[in-house]
Amino acid sequence: MRKVLFCVLSLFLLSSCDPIEYDIFGSIDGMVIDVDNNMPIENVSVTLSPSNANVITDESGAFCFYDLDPQQYTITAQKKGYETNLKTVKVLSSKPSMVTISMKKNDY
């Protein structure tokens, strides 16, 4: 009787446990600013490599990439009238990586 009760109790406990789910992806939250006045720059084309995902900064210079595999990425920021700038960022699972990219206006 004890054996049967133990088995039933064990099955009940095991079946009532929710599996633990871990978030295995990360994200990049960033901002692009003007190096001379620290003001945000909107409409900057931001490309992520190796994925080649591309976004455009909003009016506050912000951009984000979601659901990224944990690894190292290179971010390229480009806008007419500014020098292209690259930044390397390491993405960790379950944690946003924050990055600020400064861009300088072209001298010509």
C-alpha positions in Angstrom: 0.0 0.0 0.0 2.8 2.4 0.9 4.5 1.7 -2.5 1.3 2.5 -4.4 0.7 5.7 -2.4 4.3 6.8 -3.0 4.0 6.1 -6.8 0.7 8.0 -7.1 2.0 10.9 -5.0 5.2 11.1 -7.1 3.2 11.1 -10.4 1.0 13.8 -9.1 3.9 16.0 -8.1 5.8 15.4 -11.4 2.8 16.1 -13.5 1.9 19.3 -11.7 5.3 20.9 -12.2 5.6 23.5 -14.9 8.7 23.1 -17.1 11.1 26.0 -16.6 11.5 28.1 -19.8 14.6 30.1 -20.3 14.8 33.1 -22.6 17.8 32.2 -24.8 17.7 35.3 -27.0 19.1 38.8 -26.4 18.6 42.3 -27.8 20.4 45.5 -28.6 19.0 48.8 -27.6 20.9 51.7 -29.0 21.0 55.4 -29.7 22.9 57.4 -32.4 24.1 60.9 -31.4 26.0 63.7 -33.1 29.6 63.7 -31.7 29.8 67.6 -31.7 26.6 68.4 -29.8 25.4 65.1 -28.3 22.0 65.5 -30.0 20.2 62.5 -31.3 20.3 61.8 -35.0 17.1 60.5 -36.7 16.8 58.6 -39.9 20.2 56.9 -39.6 20.4 53.5 -41.3 21.6 51.0 -38.7 22.7 47.5 -40.0 23.5 44.5 -37.9 26.1 42.0 -39.0 26.1 39.0 -39.4 22.3 39.0 -39.7 22.1 42.0 -42.1 19.0 43.2 -40.3 18.4 46.9 -40.9 16.5 49.5 -39.0 16.1 53.3 -39.1 16.6 55.5 -36.0 13.5 57.3 -34.8 13.3 61.0 -33.9 15.1 60.4 -30.6 17.9 58.6 -32.4 16.9 55.3 -30.9 17.0 51.8 -32.5 16.6 48.2 -31.4 17.2 44.7 -32.6 15.3 41.8 -30.9 15.4 38.0 -30.7 19.2 37.9 -31.3 21.3 34.8 -30.8 24.0 35.4 -28.1 27.1 36.3 -29.9 29.2 39.3 -31.1 27.7 41.6 -33.6 29.0 44.6 -35.6 26.6 47.6 -36.0 27.1 50.0 -38.9 25.5 53.4 -38.7 25.2 55.4 -42.0 23.5 58.7 -43.0 24.2 61.1 -45.8 26.3 64.0 -44.5 27.9 61.9 -41.7 30.9 59.6 -41.6 30.0 56.0 -41.3 30.6 54.5 -37.9 31.0 50.9 -36.8 30.6 49.5 -33.3 31.0 46.0 -31.9 28.7 44.7 -29.3 28.3 41.4 -27.5 24.8 40.1 -27.0 24.0 38.0 -24.0 20.9 35.8 -23.5 18.0 37.3 -21.5 19.7 40.7 -21.2 19.6 43.8 -23.4 22.9 45.1 -24.6 23.0 48.9 -24.6 25.1 50.9 -27.2 25.6 54.5 -28.1 27.0 55.3 -31.5 28.5 58.8 -32.1 28.6 60.1 -35.7 30.6 63.0 -37.0 29.4 65.3 -39.8 31.4 65.2 -43.0 33.9 68.1 -43.5 33.1 68.5 -47.2 
